[in-house]
């Protein structure tokens, strides 16, 4: 037996790694993650330390985009109240469990704030050395950065230009998106209104719900006609023949008993 040879059933490069997702759905996911980042309960539930942050969404001047040194970037973040968040990231450094230690993933660390800018005048180079801090351009936002692990509520720091540009890219409730043709934000519908519309008789939503329910029942009945014995025509004919033969046998038996007596 050969020791140290290739692994059994290795991962194939022709596996279907990716899935096709509708463009509108991806845009809805991005704007949902952006909206959740402005709600303190969701941001705190994700584990971010925002007790000293003035407000959410946190928007700063465009001067942050021109920061050149990491030392200046750390000072700016501390002034914004992000000190506990940065310290949380440093304290969370742990050895990776399992064989990841030997596969270029030796340490694990929590994520810190996401800094979104419009013009990169040195901010990306200044921020990239700070543990847990990630930078992104507003023109190319990545959903995996906005909602890591599929959980919304990432702590985001905006520059003023990026915040204004986001409204131009994704639009507002009053109008469509100027830079994304044909895209409109999801319409806001309160849960109370939805419950009221779907439960009141006479409303279009209630009638449509009942119609779908009735159609589903009828389709189930139509399918079961070929499955249930009681609805099969040949089964009824066969059972009638058996019953007739059994009745004939009873008559013959009674006649034989009468002759014997």
Buried (B, 14 or more C-beta within 10 A) or exposed (E): EEEEEEEEEEEEEEEEEEEEEEEEEEBBBBBBBBBBBBBBEBBBEBBBBBEEBEEBBBBBEBEBBBBEEBEBBBEBBBEBBBBBBBEBBEEBEEEBEEEEEEEEEEEEBBBBBBBBBBBEBBBBBBBEEBEBBBBBBBEEBEBEBBBBEEEBBBBBBBBBBBBBBBEEBBBEEEEBBEEBEEBBBEEEEEEEEEEEBEEEEEEEEBEEBEEEEEEEEEEEEEEEEEEEEEEBEEEEEEEEEEEEEEEEEEEEEEEEEEEEE
